[in-house]
Amino acid sequence: MKWKWLRALLLGALLLVLLLAGGLWALVQGVDRGAVMARAVQEVKAATGRDFAVDGAVRLKLFPRLALVAEGVRLGNAPWGSRPDMARIAQLRFDLALAPLLERRVEIGRVEVSGADLLLETNADGQGNWNFQRSTPAAEAAGTPRTVSSPVRVTLADLTAQDSQLTWRSGRSGHSETLDIDALQLTRHPDPARSPDAWQLELDAAWRAQKLHAKGGVGVQRDERSGKRSIPLDLDLRMEGASASVDGELGLDEAAGQAQLRVQAEVQHTKALQQMLGVALPLPVPAKLRGDLAWRPRELQIDNFALESQGQAIAGRIAWDRAATPQGLQLALRAEGLDLARLYPPQRTPGGAAAKAEGRVFSDTPFPIVKLPQLAIQAELRAERLVLPGGLELTTVQARGSSRPDRIELSQLAFGLARGSFKVSGQWQQPLHPEMAQAPPRVSLQLKARGVAMDALLALTRREAVISGGRTEVDARLSGAGHSPHRLAASLNGEVRLRMGEASSAGHRASGPGDLVEALLHALTPLRRPDDRIRVLCAAARLPVAAGRIDVDRSIAVEGERVNIVMSGNIDLGAERIELGMRPTVKKGTGLDPSAFAGVVKIAGPLAAPQVQMNLAGTAREAVNIGAAVATGGATLIGERLLGQVTDAHPCDSAYAGSAKTSAPQSASAKKGRSFTPLRNLFER
């Protein structure tokens, strides 16, 4: 009896399952798939004004969920589009709710997309193909009338996509980019307090072969006052070596293609980021960045930009004009203190090491090829303190410059250094035309310095100063062309002028060879004791440069308290040789014996290590280093004949103006008898 009851129960349950399955099958078969798809086509056409078609099969599936599957789905593009279809979908699956089918209604709660190819593009006027033109009432009246109650209801709660791609194409430039979508999931946000159009997003994709992951919130919202719609964003992004958070909104309808975003990013390394962007990023890492980004159809603007790295901080504003030709980039940056030596540690340059090893000043190593971006860049920088990679510290820095694909121009660089002020401008220009590919880059430089303390300036290049004081002003304008520092130096043209005010020796002697400043001081008073101080009233130089050669014709002068010095000779930057003669002249009324001073001191040899020669009774002494020359400075007696030739009472003024005079000009016969060179006038051999 017991088993009969159990068998009856099992048979009843089985019969119920069969009835339910049969009813479900009958219900499904009662769904007019053609009518549903026809209705869907009509709804999409009415909403977008575009053609919508299903070229493949349409079928119902029971497992794993009840669904309507369509293959070969197409959505037409704008009339001006680059291809007929805006979207092509290999397979489109709609999950159907079971209960509404009992009322002969179709309710779609989930959509799955596979193998989609979506194209977003603009025309030459910037109009996007996502701006749909809905059907007008007149057009609807001419076509099939729309029913008041639709049998198809979309209550989408979940959208997924896989193996798809999204392509962006600019109608102005013809440039296109493709995002390969591995997996996309959109799920309606579970928080009921949020907008009904709020969604949670998770995306795995690749752009330019670099993997991207995005997770966060998106949606659609409408402004109650203006009625404008937008897409709010709250996303976290990750890729190899970098992560970012994005908070803001994207415009819709008339504001399509616009965005207002707050971006914060952290960059650990730039390898993947550089490959993605296709440009070298001179970004110090690790780094933190943030800014308020405004994306408009023709411009990208970043306000409140900030970058932090290695304890350094830079702030400012960035603007990118995408409509200009070439596109324009404007940078306005500021910093309280900026240590480039920490951001970009100095690298050893093989060319500089080779030049030093060979005893040269200018290297023959070619300049690196400068690949400038195809942009018109304008940049400004203000910093209270700027430390260069070599450790040189500048104060109150104001820089303004620009670059184009073929040149870099420094409009102004103003800074404080050595208790003075400097203003620098210049240009680097390189040929872009293929026919001029072998032409060297051209360089020009203008410099103006005022109030510079010579002792502080010398202290930047040496361990101990030779002089103290010496307020100095410098004016320079130079230009040249060359593939390497050596060739550039050999081509220089222009002029350098220098004037130094009152200074005094530091009361000690340097022991290193080639010390020209020390040689000048000891030429003033060669018999002084080591601890004696020498007072220099002024120093001046006017150095005209022609094809890398500087000819000095009494255009370098130093005035001491009782002795003056003038120089003549030449400096060959191409050959890296120097040959200068110094003549000390005793001032009248000082009570000094002219015979106690060296007649002519010759500085000659390579620029990297010049030597000093003393003239003894018309015979050049063997070259010795500066220290040895100073030690024997009082032993040279060449009489007053040479000492008396230069009688200029103000040699600094004459040297600076280039108008030095002599008291005994040469006769015509003397000029005819030998050629004139400034150095030969000083050395009578």
Sequence and secondary structure as in RCSB ss.txt:
>XXXX:A:sequence
MKWKWLRALLLGALLLVLLLAGGLWALVQGVDRGAVMARAVQEVKAATGRDFAVDGAVRLKLFPRLALVAEGVRL
GNAPWGSRPDMARIAQLRFDLALAPLLERRVEIGRVEVSGADLLLETNADGQGNWNFQRSTPAAEAAGTPRTVSS
PVRVTLADLTAQDSQLTWRSGRSGHSETLDIDALQLTRHPDPARSPDAWQLELDAAWRAQKLHAKGGVGVQRDER
SGKRSIPLDLDLRMEGASASVDGELGLDEAAGQAQLRVQAEVQHTKALQQMLGVALPLPVPAKLRGDLAWRPREL
QIDNFALESQGQAIAGRIAWDRAATPQGLQLALRAEGLDLARLYPPQRTPGGAAAKAEGRVFSDTPFPIVKLPQL
AIQAELRAERLVLPGGLELTTVQARGSSRPDRIELSQLAFGLARGSFKVSGQWQQPLHPEMAQAPPRVSLQLKAR
GVAMDALLALTRREAVISGGRTEVDARLSGAGHSPHRLAASLNGEVRLRMGEASSAGHRASGPGDLVEALLHALT
PLRRPDDRIRVLCAAARLPVAAGRIDVDRSIAVEGERVNIVMSGNIDLGAERIELGMRPTVKKGTGLDPSAFAGV
VKIAGPLAAPQVQMNLAGTAREAVNIGAAVATGGATLIGERLLGQVTDAHPCDSAYAGSAKTSAPQSASAKKGRS
FTPLRNLFER
>XXXX:A:secstr
 HHHHHHHHHHHHHHHHHHHHHHHHHHHHTS HHHHHHHHHHHHHHHHSS EEE S EEEE SSS EEEEEEEEE
E  TT SSSEEEEEEEEEEEE HHHHTTT EEEEEEEEEEEEEEEEB TT  BTT      HHHHHHS    SS 
SEEEEEEEEEEEEEEEEEE TTT  EEEEEEEEEEEEE S TTS TTEEEEEEEEEETTEEEEEEEEEE EE TT
T  EEEEEEEEEEETTEEEEEEEEEE GGGTT EEEEEEEEES  HHHHHHHTS     SSEEEEEEEEE SSEE
EEEEEEEEETTEEEEEEEEEESSSSS EEEEEEEEEEEEHHHHS     HHHHHHHHTT SS  S        SS
EEEEEEEEEEEE TTS EEEEEEEEEEEETTEEEEEEEEEEETTEEEEEEEEEE   SGGGTTS  EEEEEEEEE
EEEHHHHHHTTSSS SEEE EEEEEEEEEEE SSHHHHHHT EEEEEEEE  EEE SS   STT HHHHHHHHH 
TT  TT   EEEEEEEEEEEETTEEEEEEEEEEEESSEEEEEEEEEETTTTEEEEEEEEEE TTS   GGGS S 
EEEEEETTS EEEEEETTEE   B HHHHHHTGGG    HHHHTS   S HHHHHHHT    SS   HHHHHHS 
  HHHHH   
